[in-house]
């Protein structure tokens, strides 16, 4: 597993908008679902973006955890389970220093367990919170934190968190803006934007 290479679309060393607490966030490149209205459409193509070894990514997380006092790591995409073997290595290293692991996937848990892709069992064993299900644009979610559509489910695979995080107002609708390479990029889950406001984002 230490030789696995991740194909990464974006990395944030610290964010409060992608799960409970201050988190390290990895968006993987590549997804087969192509959900209409996906807010991460640029991350769907199965093409190389930023290739990083799982070992090097784990090392970066450990540095960030010490520097910023992180609570956990979050994997999104794209589709993280397409790169489950490498992410399992990263998740194991994160757990080793006391960080929690949260994963967002377009697959549902039942199919992950019944017919898992390579590395999925290992990744699930290192996952504290799994959010599953494809994004459905006609089933917008307005109550629970972090998710886009009401069909998506939270699964608590360890004792690290419970369902209270889903509606905790401290996490409600957080959005972050950053200037990267002279481009304004957004991450998070906005509930509403001001009238007339428009922003293109690859997140």
MIMARDREN-42828 format. One record per atom (N, C-alpha, C): atom name; x, y, z; residue in three letters; residue number from 1. Coordinates in steps of 0.2 Angstrom, whole numbers. Atoms other than C-alpha are relative to their C-alpha. Last residue first. Layout:
N
<r "CA",<X,Y,Z>,"ALA",NUM>
...
***
This chain:
203
<r "N",<1,4,-6>,"UNK",203>
<r "CA",<-75,113,-29>,"UNK",203>
<r "C",<-6,-3,0>,"UNK",203>
<r "N",<-1,7,2>,"UNK",202>
<r "CA",<-71,119,-47>,"UNK",202>
<r "C",<0,-5,6>,"UNK",202>
<r "N",<-4,4,-4>,"UNK",201>
<r "CA",<-79,135,-44>,"UNK",201>
<r "C",<1,-7,-2>,"UNK",201>
<r "N",<-2,7,3>,"UNK",200>
<r "CA",<-87,148,-54>,"UNK",200>
<r "C",<5,-3,4>,"UNK",200>
<r "N",<-7,2,0>,"UNK",199>
<r "CA",<-94,162,-44>,"UNK",199>
<r "C",<0,-7,-3>,"UNK",199>
<r "N",<-1,6,4>,"UNK",198>
<r "CA",<-111,172,-46>,"UNK",198>
<r "C",<8,-1,1>,"UNK",198>
<r "N",<-7,3,-1>,"UNK",197>
<r "CA",<-119,184,-34>,"UNK",197>
<r "C",<1,-6,-4>,"UNK",197>
<r "N",<-5,-3,5>,"UNK",196>
<r "CA",<-134,193,-41>,"UNK",196>
<r "C",<7,-3,0>,"UNK",196>
<r "N",<4,-1,6>,"UNK",195>
<r "CA",<-145,190,-25>,"UNK",195>
<r "C",<6,3,-5>,"UNK",195>
<r "N",<3,-6,1>,"UNK",194>
<r "CA",<-133,185,-11>,"UNK",194>
<r "C",<-3,1,-7>,"UNK",194>
<r "N",<-5,-5,1>,"UNK",193>
<r "CA",<-129,166,-10>,"UNK",193>
<r "C",<-4,7,-1>,"UNK",193>
<r "N",<2,-5,4>,"UNK",192>
<r "CA",<-139,153,-1>,"UNK",192>
<r "C",<6,5,-2>,"UNK",192>
<r "N",<8,1,1>,"UNK",191>
<r "CA",<-136,137,7>,"UNK",191>
<r "C",<-3,5,-4>,"UNK",191>
<r "N",<4,-6,-1>,"UNK",190>
<r "CA",<-117,137,3>,"UNK",190>
<r "C",<-8,-2,0>,"UNK",190>
<r "N",<7,2,2>,"UNK",189>
<r "CA",<-108,120,6>,"UNK",189>
<r "C",<-5,6,1>,"UNK",189>
<r "N",<5,0,-5>,"UNK",188>
<r "CA",<-89,122,7>,"UNK",188>
<r "C",<-7,-2,-3>,"UNK",188>
<r "N",<1,7,-2>,"UNK",187>
<r "CA",<-75,126,-5>,"UNK",187>
<r "C",<-5,1,6>,"UNK",187>
<r "N",<5,0,-5>,"UNK",186>
<r "CA",<-73,142,-16>,"UNK",186>
<r "C",<0,-8,2>,"UNK",186>
<r "N",<2,6,0>,"UNK",185>
<r "CA",<-58,147,-27>,"UNK",185>
<r "C",<-5,-1,6>,"UNK",185>
<r "N",<4,1,-6>,"UNK",184>
<r "CA",<-54,164,-32>,"UNK",184>
<r "C",<-3,-7,0>,"UNK",184>
<r "N",<7,2,1>,"UNK",183>
<r "CA",<-40,163,-46>,"UNK",183>
<r "C",<-4,-1,7>,"UNK",183>
<r "N",<4,-6,2>,"UNK",182>
<r "CA",<-24,173,-45>,"UNK",182>
<r "C",<-7,-2,-2>,"UNK",182>
<r "N",<-2,-2,7>,"UNK",181>
<r "CA",<-14,157,-43>,"UNK",181>
<r "C",<-4,5,-3>,"UNK",181>
<r "N",<-6,4,2>,"UNK",180>
<r "CA",<-24,153,-28>,"UNK",180>
<r "C",<1,1,-7>,"UNK",180>
<r "N",<-3,-2,6>,"UNK",179>
<r "CA",<-35,166,-19>,"UNK",179>
<r "C",<6,-5,-2>,"UNK",179>
<r "N",<-7,-1,0>,"UNK",178>
<r "CA",<-46,158,-6>,"UNK",178>
<r "C",<2,2,-7>,"UNK",178>
<r "N",<-3,-3,7>,"UNK",177>
<r "CA",<-64,158,-2>,"UNK",177>
<r "C",<7,1,1>,"UNK",177>
<r "N",<-7,-3,0>,"UNK",176>
<r "CA",<-72,147,12>,"UNK",176>
<r "C",<2,3,-7>,"UNK",176>
<r "N",<-4,0,7>,"UNK",175>
<r "CA",<-90,142,14>,"UNK",175>
<r "C",<6,4,1>,"UNK",175>
<r "N",<-6,-4,0>,"UNK",174>
<r "CA",<-99,136,30>,"UNK",174>
<r "C",<3,0,-7>,"UNK",174>
<r "N",<-1,-4,6>,"UNK",173>
<r "CA",<-117,132,28>,"UNK",173>
<r "C",<6,3,-1>,"UNK",173>
<r "N",<5,-1,5>,"UNK",172>
<r "CA",<-120,126,46>,"UNK",172>
<r "C",<2,4,-6>,"UNK",172>
<r "N",<-2,2,7>,"UNK",171>
<r "CA",<-106,119,55>,"UNK",171>
<r "C",<-4,2,-6>,"UNK",171>
<r "N",<-7,-3,0>,"UNK",170>
<r "CA",<-109,128,72>,"UNK",170>
<r "C",<3,-2,-7>,"UNK",170>
<r "N",<-1,-7,4>,"UNK",169>
<r "CA",<-127,125,69>,"UNK",169>
<r "C",<7,3,0>,"UNK",169>
<r "N",<-4,-4,-4>,"UNK",168>
<r "CA",<-125,106,73>,"UNK",168>
<r "C",<0,7,-3>,"UNK",168>
<r "N",<4,-7,-1>,"UNK",167>
<r "CA",<-138,98,62>,"UNK",167>
<r "C",<3,5,4>,"UNK",167>
<r "N",<3,-1,6>,"UNK",166>
<r "CA",<-127,83,55>,"UNK",166>
<r "C",<-4,7,0>,"UNK",166>
<r "N",<-4,-5,5>,"UNK",165>
<r "CA",<-115,84,69>,"UNK",165>
<r "C",<-4,2,-6>,"UNK",165>
<r "N",<1,-7,-2>,"UNK",164>
<r "CA",<-128,77,82>,"UNK",164>
<r "C",<4,5,-5>,"UNK",164>
<r "N",<4,-4,5>,"UNK",163>
<r "CA",<-128,61,72>,"UNK",163>
<r "C",<-1,7,2>,"UNK",163>
<r "N",<7,2,0>,"UNK",162>
<r "CA",<-113,54,82>,"UNK",162>
<r "C",<-5,4,-5>,"UNK",162>
<r "N",<5,-5,0>,"UNK",161>
<r "CA",<-94,56,81>,"UNK",161>
<r "C",<-7,-4,0>,"UNK",161>
<r "N",<-2,-7,0>,"UNK",160>
<r "CA",<-79,46,85>,"UNK",160>
<r "C",<-5,6,0>,"UNK",160>
<r "N",<3,-4,-5>,"UNK",159>
<r "CA",<-87,30,90>,"UNK",159>
<r "C",<2,7,0>,"UNK",159>
<r "N",<-3,1,-6>,"UNK",158>
<r "CA",<-84,21,74>,"UNK",158>
<r "C",<-3,4,5>,"UNK",158>
<r "N",<-4,6,0>,"UNK",157>
<r "CA",<-92,18,58>,"UNK",157>
<r "C",<4,-1,6>,"UNK",157>
<r "N",<-5,-1,-5>,"UNK",156>
<r "CA",<-105,32,59>,"UNK",156>
<r "C",<3,-7,1>,"UNK",156>
<r "N",<-1,7,-4>,"UNK",155>
<r "CA",<-114,31,43>,"UNK",155>
<r "C",<5,1,5>,"UNK",155>
<r "N",<-6,0,-5>,"UNK",154>
<r "CA",<-122,48,36>,"UNK",154>
<r "C",<1,-7,3>,"UNK",154>
<r "N",<1,3,-7>,"UNK",153>
<r "CA",<-134,46,21>,"UNK",153>
<r "C",<7,1,4>,"UNK",153>
<r "N",<-6,2,-3>,"UNK",152>
<r "CA",<-137,55,5>,"UNK",152>
<r "C",<0,-1,7>,"UNK",152>
<r "N",<-1,7,0>,"UNK",151>
<r "CA",<-154,55,-2>,"UNK",151>
<r "C",<6,-3,3>,"UNK",151>
<r "N",<3,4,-6>,"UNK",150>
<r "CA",<-158,72,4>,"UNK",150>
<r "C",<1,-7,0>,"UNK",150>
<r "N",<6,2,1>,"UNK",149>
<r "CA",<-145,81,-8>,"UNK",149>
<r "C",<-3,-5,5>,"UNK",149>
<r "N",<4,-4,6>,"UNK",148>
<r "CA",<-130,92,-7>,"UNK",148>
<r "C",<-7,-3,-1>,"UNK",148>
<r "N",<3,4,5>,"UNK",147>
<r "CA",<-122,86,10>,"UNK",147>
<r "C",<-4,4,-5>,"UNK",147>
<r "N",<-5,3,5>,"UNK",146>
<r "CA",<-111,96,21>,"UNK",146>
<r "C",<-2,-3,-6>,"UNK",146>
<r "N",<-6,-3,2>,"UNK",145>
<r "CA",<-123,99,36>,"UNK",145>
<r "C",<4,-4,-6>,"UNK",145>
<r "N",<-6,3,-2>,"UNK",144>
<r "CA",<-141,93,36>,"UNK",144>
<r "C",<6,3,-2>,"UNK",144>
<r "N",<0,1,-7>,"UNK",143>
<r "CA",<-156,104,34>,"UNK",143>
<r "C",<7,-3,3>,"UNK",143>
<r "N",<-1,-6,-3>,"UNK",142>
<r "CA",<-157,111,17>,"UNK",142>
<r "C",<0,0,7>,"UNK",142>
<r "N",<0,1,-8>,"UNK",141>
<r "CA",<-154,96,6>,"UNK",141>
<r "C",<1,7,3>,"UNK",141>
<r "N",<-4,-5,-3>,"UNK",140>
<r "CA",<-159,98,-13>,"UNK",140>
<r "C",<-1,-1,8>,"UNK",140>
<r "N",<2,1,-7>,"UNK",139>
<r "CA",<-168,83,-20>,"UNK",139>
<r "C",<5,4,4>,"UNK",139>
<r "N",<7,-1,-1>,"UNK",138>
<r "CA",<-169,88,-39>,"UNK",138>
<r "C",<-2,-2,8>,"UNK",138>
<r "N",<1,-8,1>,"UNK",137>
<r "CA",<-150,90,-41>,"UNK",137>
<r "C",<-8,1,2>,"UNK",137>
<r "N",<6,-1,4>,"UNK",136>
<r "CA",<-147,72,-35>,"UNK",136>
<r "C",<-3,7,0>,"UNK",136>
<r "N",<3,-6,0>,"UNK",135>
<r "CA",<-129,69,-29>,"UNK",135>
<r "C",<-6,0,-5>,"UNK",135>
<r "N",<-1,-5,6>,"UNK",134>
<r "CA",<-125,51,-28>,"UNK",134>
<r "C",<-3,7,2>,"UNK",134>
<r "N",<5,-2,4>,"UNK",133>
<r "CA",<-125,42,-11>,"UNK",133>
<r "C",<2,5,-5>,"UNK",133>
<r "N",<1,4,6>,"UNK",132>
<r "CA",<-114,40,4>,"UNK",132>
<r "C",<-6,2,-4>,"UNK",132>
<r "N",<6,-3,3>,"UNK",131>
<r "CA",<-107,50,18>,"UNK",131>
<r "C",<-1,-3,-7>,"UNK",131>
<r "N",<1,1,8>,"UNK",130>
<r "CA",<-95,39,28>,"UNK",130>
<r "C",<-6,4,-2>,"UNK",130>
<r "N",<6,-3,2>,"UNK",129>
<r "CA",<-89,45,46>,"UNK",129>
<r "C",<0,-1,-8>,"UNK",129>
<r "N",<5,-1,-6>,"UNK",128>
<r "CA",<-76,36,56>,"UNK",128>
<r "C",<-7,2,-2>,"UNK",128>
<r "N",<4,-6,1>,"UNK",127>
<r "CA",<-66,28,41>,"UNK",127>
<r "C",<-5,1,7>,"UNK",127>
<r "N",<-3,-6,-3>,"UNK",126>
<r "CA",<-51,17,44>,"UNK",126>
<r "C",<-4,6,0>,"UNK",126>
<r "N",<-3,2,-7>,"UNK",125>
<r "CA",<-60,0,42>,"UNK",125>
<r "C",<3,6,3>,"UNK",125>
<r "N",<5,0,-4>,"UNK",124>
<r "CA",<-69,8,27>,"UNK",124>
<r "C",<2,-1,7>,"UNK",124>
<r "N",<2,-8,-2>,"UNK",123>
<r "CA",<-53,12,19>,"UNK",123>
<r "C",<-6,0,4>,"UNK",123>
<r "N",<-5,-3,-4>,"UNK",122>
<r "CA",<-47,-6,21>,"UNK",122>
<r "C",<-2,7,1>,"UNK",122>
<r "N",<0,2,-7>,"UNK",121>
<r "CA",<-63,-13,14>,"UNK",121>
<r "C",<5,3,5>,"UNK",121>
<r "N",<6,-3,-3>,"UNK",120>
<r "CA",<-62,-1,-1>,"UNK",120>
<r "C",<-1,-3,7>,"UNK",120>
<r "N",<-2,-4,-6>,"UNK",119>
<r "CA",<-44,-6,-5>,"UNK",119>
<r "C",<-6,3,3>,"UNK",119>
<r "N",<-6,1,-4>,"UNK",118>
<r "CA",<-49,-13,-22>,"UNK",118>
<r "C",<2,5,5>,"UNK",118>
<r "N",<-6,-1,5>,"UNK",117>
<r "CA",<-67,-10,-27>,"UNK",117>
<r "C",<6,-1,4>,"UNK",117>
<r "N",<-4,-6,-1>,"UNK",116>
<r "CA",<-80,-18,-15>,"UNK",116>
<r "C",<5,1,-6>,"UNK",116>
<r "N",<-5,1,6>,"UNK",115>
<r "CA",<-94,-29,-21>,"UNK",115>
<r "C",<5,6,0>,"UNK",115>
<r "N",<2,6,4>,"UNK",114>
<r "CA",<-106,-32,-7>,"UNK",114>
<r "C",<5,-1,-5>,"UNK",114>
<r "N",<-1,6,-4>,"UNK",113>
<r "CA",<-98,-20,6>,"UNK",113>
<r "C",<-1,-6,-4>,"UNK",113>
<r "N",<-7,0,-1>,"UNK",112>
<r "CA",<-97,-5,-6>,"UNK",112>
<r "C",<2,-6,4>,"UNK",112>
<r "N",<-3,2,6>,"UNK",111>
<r "CA",<-114,-9,-13>,"UNK",111>
<r "C",<8,0,1>,"UNK",111>
<r "N",<2,7,2>,"UNK",110>
<r "CA",<-122,-8,4>,"UNK",110>
<r "C",<4,-3,-6>,"UNK",110>
<r "N",<-4,4,-5>,"UNK",109>
<r "CA",<-112,8,9>,"UNK",109>
<r "C",<-2,-8,-2>,"UNK",109>
<r "N",<3,1,-6>,"UNK",108>
<r "CA",<-119,18,-6>,"UNK",108>
<r "C",<3,-6,4>,"UNK",108>
<r "N",<3,7,-1>,"UNK",107>
<r "CA",<-108,24,-20>,"UNK",107>
<r "C",<-4,0,7>,"UNK",107>
<r "N",<6,0,4>,"UNK",106>
<r "CA",<-106,43,-23>,"UNK",106>
<r "C",<-3,-7,0>,"UNK",106>
<r "N",<0,5,6>,"UNK",105>
<r "CA",<-94,44,-9>,"UNK",105>
<r "C",<-6,0,-4>,"UNK",105>
<r "N",<6,-1,4>,"UNK",104>
<r "CA",<-89,57,4>,"UNK",104>
<r "C",<0,-5,-6>,"UNK",104>
<r "N",<0,1,7>,"UNK",103>
<r "CA",<-76,51,17>,"UNK",103>
<r "C",<-7,1,-3>,"UNK",103>
<r "N",<6,-1,3>,"UNK",102>
<r "CA",<-72,57,35>,"UNK",102>
<r "C",<0,-1,-8>,"UNK",102>
<r "N",<0,0,7>,"UNK",101>
<r "CA",<-57,52,45>,"UNK",101>
<r "C",<-7,0,-2>,"UNK",101>
<r "N",<6,4,2>,"UNK",100>
<r "CA",<-53,57,63>,"UNK",100>
<r "C",<0,0,-8>,"UNK",100>
<r "N",<4,-4,4>,"UNK",99>
<r "CA",<-35,62,68>,"UNK",99>
<r "C",<-6,-4,-2>,"UNK",99>
<r "N",<6,-2,-4>,"UNK",98>
<r "CA",<-27,54,83>,"UNK",98>
<r "C",<-5,4,-4>,"UNK",98>
<r "N",<-1,-6,-4>,"UNK",97>
<r "CA",<-9,53,76>,"UNK",97>
<r "C",<-6,3,3>,"UNK",97>
<r "N",<-5,1,-4>,"UNK",96>
<r "CA",<-11,35,70>,"UNK",96>
<r "C",<2,6,4>,"UNK",96>
<r "N",<2,3,-7>,"UNK",95>
<r "CA",<-28,38,64>,"UNK",95>
<r "C",<6,-1,4>,"UNK",95>
<r "N",<4,-5,-4>,"UNK",94>
<r "CA",<-20,50,51>,"UNK",94>
<r "C",<-3,-3,6>,"UNK",94>
<r "N",<-5,-5,-3>,"UNK",93>
<r "CA",<-7,37,46>,"UNK",93>
<r "C",<-4,5,4>,"UNK",93>
<r "N",<-4,3,-5>,"UNK",92>
<r "CA",<-21,24,43>,"UNK",92>
<r "C",<5,4,4>,"UNK",92>
<r "N",<4,0,-6>,"UNK",91>
<r "CA",<-31,36,33>,"UNK",91>
<r "C",<3,-3,6>,"UNK",91>
<r "N",<0,-7,-3>,"UNK",90>
<r "CA",<-17,40,21>,"UNK",90>
<r "C",<-4,0,7>,"UNK",90>
<r "N",<-7,-1,-3>,"UNK",89>
<r "CA",<-14,21,18>,"UNK",89>
<r "C",<0,7,4>,"UNK",89>
<r "N",<0,5,-6>,"UNK",88>
<r "CA",<-33,18,16>,"UNK",88>
<r "C",<7,1,3>,"UNK",88>
<r "N",<3,-4,-6>,"UNK",87>
<r "CA",<-32,33,4>,"UNK",87>
<r "C",<0,-4,6>,"UNK",87>
<r "N",<-4,-5,-3>,"UNK",86>
<r "CA",<-20,24,-7>,"UNK",86>
<r "C",<-2,4,5>,"UNK",86>
<r "N",<-6,3,-3>,"UNK",85>
<r "CA",<-30,8,-8>,"UNK",85>
<r "C",<5,5,2>,"UNK",85>
<r "N",<1,2,-7>,"UNK",84>
<r "CA",<-47,18,-10>,"UNK",84>
<r "C",<7,-3,3>,"UNK",84>
<r "N",<-7,0,-2>,"UNK",83>
<r "CA",<-42,27,-26>,"UNK",83>
<r "C",<0,-2,8>,"UNK",83>
<r "N",<-4,2,6>,"UNK",82>
<r "CA",<-59,24,-35>,"UNK",82>
<r "C",<8,0,2>,"UNK",82>
<r "N",<0,8,0>,"UNK",81>
<r "CA",<-67,25,-18>,"UNK",81>
<r "C",<4,-3,-6>,"UNK",81>
<r "N",<-6,3,-4>,"UNK",80>
<r "CA",<-62,44,-17>,"UNK",80>
<r "C",<0,-8,0>,"UNK",80>
<r "N",<2,5,-4>,"UNK",79>
<r "CA",<-74,49,-31>,"UNK",79>
<r "C",<6,-4,3>,"UNK",79>
<r "N",<-3,6,2>,"UNK",78>
<r "CA",<-71,66,-39>,"UNK",78>
<r "C",<-4,-6,4>,"UNK",78>
<r "N",<-3,0,7>,"UNK",77>
<r "CA",<-69,71,-26>,"UNK",77>
<r "C",<-5,4,-4>,"UNK",77>
<r "N",<6,-1,5>,"UNK",76>
<r "CA",<-70,70,-7>,"UNK",76>
<r "C",<2,-1,-7>,"UNK",76>
<r "N",<-1,2,7>,"UNK",75>
<r "CA",<-59,64,7>,"UNK",75>
<r "C",<-6,1,-4>,"UNK",75>
<r "N",<6,1,4>,"UNK",74>
<r "CA",<-59,73,24>,"UNK",74>
<r "C",<2,-2,-7>,"UNK",74>
<r "N",<-1,-1,7>,"UNK",73>
<r "CA",<-45,73,37>,"UNK",73>
<r "C",<-7,-2,-3>,"UNK",73>
<r "N",<1,6,4>,"UNK",72>
<r "CA",<-47,76,56>,"UNK",72>
<r "C",<2,1,-7>,"UNK",72>
<r "N",<5,5,-3>,"UNK",71>
<r "CA",<-46,87,71>,"UNK",71>
<r "C",<0,-6,-4>,"UNK",71>
<r "N",<6,3,3>,"UNK",70>
<r "CA",<-31,97,66>,"UNK",70>
<r "C",<-4,-4,4>,"UNK",70>
<r "N",<5,3,-5>,"UNK",69>
<r "CA",<-20,107,78>,"UNK",69>
<r "C",<-6,-3,-3>,"UNK",69>
<r "N",<7,-3,-1>,"UNK",68>
<r "CA",<-13,118,65>,"UNK",68>
<r "C",<-4,-3,5>,"UNK",68>
<r "N",<0,-8,1>,"UNK",67>
<r "CA",<6,115,64>,"UNK",67>
<r "C",<-7,3,2>,"UNK",67>
<r "N",<-4,-3,-5>,"UNK",66>
<r "CA",<6,97,71>,"UNK",66>
<r "C",<0,8,0>,"UNK",66>
<r "N",<4,2,-6>,"UNK",65>
<r "CA",<-9,91,60>,"UNK",65>
<r "C",<4,3,6>,"UNK",65>
<r "N",<5,-5,-1>,"UNK",64>
<r "CA",<-1,100,45>,"UNK",64>
<r "C",<-4,-1,7>,"UNK",64>
<r "N",<-2,-7,-1>,"UNK",63>
<r "CA",<15,91,47>,"UNK",63>
<r "C",<-5,5,1>,"UNK",63>
<r "N",<-3,0,-6>,"UNK",62>
<r "CA",<6,74,49>,"UNK",62>
<r "C",<3,7,2>,"UNK",62>
<r "N",<6,-1,-5>,"UNK",61>
<r "CA",<-5,78,34>,"UNK",61>
<r "C",<3,0,7>,"UNK",61>
<r "N",<3,-7,0>,"UNK",60>
<r "CA",<10,81,23>,"UNK",60>
<r "C",<-5,1,5>,"UNK",60>
<r "N",<-5,-5,-3>,"UNK",59>
<r "CA",<18,65,28>,"UNK",59>
<r "C",<-2,7,1>,"UNK",59>
<r "N",<1,2,-7>,"UNK",58>
<r "CA",<2,55,24>,"UNK",58>
<r "C",<5,5,4>,"UNK",58>
<r "N",<6,-4,-3>,"UNK",57>
<r "CA",<2,64,7>,"UNK",57>
<r "C",<0,-1,7>,"UNK",57>
<r "N",<-1,-7,0>,"UNK",56>
<r "CA",<20,58,4>,"UNK",56>
<r "C",<-6,4,2>,"UNK",56>
<r "N",<-5,-1,-5>,"UNK",55>
<r "CA",<17,40,8>,"UNK",55>
<r "C",<1,8,1>,"UNK",55>
<r "N",<4,0,-7>,"UNK",54>
<r "CA",<1,40,-2>,"UNK",54>
<r "C",<5,1,5>,"UNK",54>
<r "N",<0,7,-3>,"UNK",53>
<r "CA",<12,45,-17>,"UNK",53>
<r "C",<-4,1,6>,"UNK",53>
<r "N",<-3,0,-6>,"UNK",52>
<r "CA",<6,61,-26>,"UNK",52>
<r "C",<0,-7,3>,"UNK",52>
<r "N",<-1,6,-2>,"UNK",51>
<r "CA",<0,64,-44>,"UNK",51>
<r "C",<5,0,6>,"UNK",51>
<r "N",<-6,0,-4>,"UNK",50>
<r "CA",<-8,80,-47>,"UNK",50>
<r "C",<1,-7,3>,"UNK",50>
<r "N",<0,-7,-2>,"UNK",49>
<r "CA",<-20,80,-62>,"UNK",49>
<r "C",<7,1,4>,"UNK",49>
<r "N",<-5,-2,-5>,"UNK",48>
<r "CA",<-20,64,-72>,"UNK",48>
<r "C",<0,8,2>,"UNK",48>
<r "N",<-7,-3,3>,"UNK",47>
<r "CA",<-36,61,-81>,"UNK",47>
<r "C",<4,2,5>,"UNK",47>
<r "N",<-5,5,-2>,"UNK",46>
<r "CA",<-52,51,-77>,"UNK",46>
<r "C",<6,2,-4>,"UNK",46>
<r "N",<-4,4,5>,"UNK",45>
<r "CA",<-63,66,-79>,"UNK",45>
<r "C",<5,-4,3>,"UNK",45>
<r "N",<3,7,3>,"UNK",44>
<r "CA",<-75,70,-65>,"UNK",44>
<r "C",<5,-3,-5>,"UNK",44>
<r "N",<-3,6,-3>,"UNK",43>
<r "CA",<-65,83,-55>,"UNK",43>
<r "C",<-2,-6,-2>,"UNK",43>
<r "N",<-7,0,2>,"UNK",42>
<r "CA",<-69,98,-66>,"UNK",42>
<r "C",<3,-6,3>,"UNK",42>
<r "N",<0,3,6>,"UNK",41>
<r "CA",<-88,94,-62>,"UNK",41>
<r "C",<7,0,-3>,"UNK",41>
<r "N",<-7,2,1>,"UNK",40>
<r "CA",<-85,97,-44>,"UNK",40>
<r "C",<1,-3,-7>,"UNK",40>
<r "N",<-4,-6,-1>,"UNK",39>
<r "CA",<-102,106,-41>,"UNK",39>
<r "C",<8,-1,-1>,"UNK",39>
<r "N",<-6,1,-4>,"UNK",38>
<r "CA",<-111,92,-49>,"UNK",38>
<r "C",<4,6,1>,"UNK",38>
<r "N",<0,-5,-5>,"UNK",37>
<r "CA",<-127,98,-58>,"UNK",37>
<r "C",<6,0,6>,"UNK",37>
<r "N",<2,-7,3>,"UNK",36>
<r "CA",<-130,82,-67>,"UNK",36>
<r "C",<0,5,6>,"UNK",36>
<r "N",<7,-3,-3>,"UNK",35>
<r "CA",<-121,68,-58>,"UNK",35>
<r "C",<-1,6,-3>,"UNK",35>
<r "N",<2,-6,4>,"UNK",34>
<r "CA",<-106,62,-69>,"UNK",34>
<r "C",<-7,2,2>,"UNK",34>
<r "N",<8,-2,-1>,"UNK",33>
<r "CA",<-106,45,-60>,"UNK",33>
<r "C",<-2,5,-5>,"UNK",33>
<r "N",<3,3,6>,"UNK",32>
<r "CA",<-88,38,-66>,"UNK",32>
<r "C",<-8,2,0>,"UNK",32>
<r "N",<7,3,-3>,"UNK",31>
<r "CA",<-78,50,-55>,"UNK",31>
<r "C",<-3,-3,-6>,"UNK",31>
<r "N",<3,5,3>,"UNK",30>
<r "CA",<-60,56,-57>,"UNK",30>
<r "C",<-6,-3,3>,"UNK",30>
<r "N",<2,-1,7>,"UNK",29>
<r "CA",<-48,67,-47>,"UNK",29>
<r "C",<-3,-6,-3>,"UNK",29>
<r "N",<-3,4,5>,"UNK",28>
<r "CA",<-47,66,-28>,"UNK",28>
<r "C",<-3,1,-7>,"UNK",28>
<r "N",<4,2,5>,"UNK",27>
<r "CA",<-51,80,-17>,"UNK",27>
<r "C",<3,-4,-5>,"UNK",27>
<r "N",<-2,2,6>,"UNK",26>
<r "CA",<-41,80,-1>,"UNK",26>
<r "C",<-6,-2,-5>,"UNK",26>
<r "N",<5,2,5>,"UNK",25>
<r "CA",<-45,90,14>,"UNK",25>
<r "C",<3,-2,-6>,"UNK",25>
<r "N",<-4,1,6>,"UNK",24>
<r "CA",<-35,92,31>,"UNK",24>
<r "C",<-5,-3,-6>,"UNK",24>
<r "N",<-2,6,3>,"UNK",23>
<r "CA",<-48,97,44>,"UNK",23>
<r "C",<5,1,-6>,"UNK",23>
<r "N",<-5,-2,5>,"UNK",22>
<r "CA",<-52,110,57>,"UNK",22>
<r "C",<3,-7,-3>,"UNK",22>
<r "N",<-7,-2,-2>,"UNK",21>
<r "CA",<-68,104,66>,"UNK",21>
<r "C",<4,2,-5>,"UNK",21>
<r "N",<-1,-3,-6>,"UNK",20>
<r "CA",<-82,94,59>,"UNK",20>
<r "C",<7,2,2>,"UNK",20>
<r "N",<1,5,-6>,"UNK",19>
<r "CA",<-83,91,41>,"UNK",19>
<r "C",<1,4,6>,"UNK",19>
<r "N",<1,7,3>,"UNK",18>
<r "CA",<-78,100,25>,"UNK",18>
<r "C",<-1,-5,5>,"UNK",18>
<r "N",<6,0,4>,"UNK",17>
<r "CA",<-80,119,29>,"UNK",17>
<r "C",<-1,-7,-3>,"UNK",17>
<r "N",<5,2,-5>,"UNK",16>
<r "CA",<-67,121,43>,"UNK",16>
<r "C",<-7,-1,-4>,"UNK",16>
<r "N",<6,-3,2>,"UNK",15>
<r "CA",<-52,120,32>,"UNK",15>
<r "C",<-5,-2,5>,"UNK",15>
<r "N",<5,-1,-6>,"UNK",14>
<r "CA",<-34,116,34>,"UNK",14>
<r "C",<-6,4,-3>,"UNK",14>
<r "N",<-3,2,-6>,"UNK",13>
<r "CA",<-20,109,23>,"UNK",13>
<r "C",<-4,1,6>,"UNK",13>
<r "N",<0,-5,-5>,"UNK",12>
<r "CA",<-31,110,8>,"UNK",12>
<r "C",<3,-2,6>,"UNK",12>
<r "N",<-1,1,-7>,"UNK",11>
<r "CA",<-28,99,-7>,"UNK",11>
<r "C",<0,6,4>,"UNK",11>
<r "N",<-1,-6,-5>,"UNK",10>
<r "CA",<-35,99,-24>,"UNK",10>
<r "C",<1,-3,7>,"UNK",10>
<r "N",<3,-6,3>,"UNK",9>
<r "CA",<-38,87,-39>,"UNK",9>
<r "C",<2,7,4>,"UNK",9>
<r "N",<3,-5,-4>,"UNK",8>
<r "CA",<-27,73,-33>,"UNK",8>
<r "C",<-2,6,-4>,"UNK",8>
<r "N",<1,-5,5>,"UNK",7>
<r "CA",<-22,57,-42>,"UNK",7>
<r "C",<-5,5,3>,"UNK",7>
<r "N",<7,-3,0>,"UNK",6>
<r "CA",<-15,46,-28>,"UNK",6>
<r "C",<0,5,-6>,"UNK",6>
<r "N",<0,-7,2>,"UNK",5>
<r "CA",<0,35,-30>,"UNK",5>
<r "C",<-7,2,-1>,"UNK",5>
<r "N",<6,-2,3>,"UNK",4>
<r "CA",<1,18,-20>,"UNK",4>
<r "C",<1,8,-2>,"UNK",4>
<r "N",<-2,-2,6>,"UNK",3>
<r "CA",<18,12,-15>,"UNK",3>
<r "C",<-5,3,-4>,"UNK",3>
<r "N",<-4,-6,0>,"UNK",2>
<r "CA",<14,12,3>,"UNK",2>
<r "C",<3,2,-7>,"UNK",2>
<r "N",<4,-6,0>,"UNK",1>
<r "CA",<0,0,0>,"UNK",1>
<r "C",<4,6,0>,"UNK",1>
***
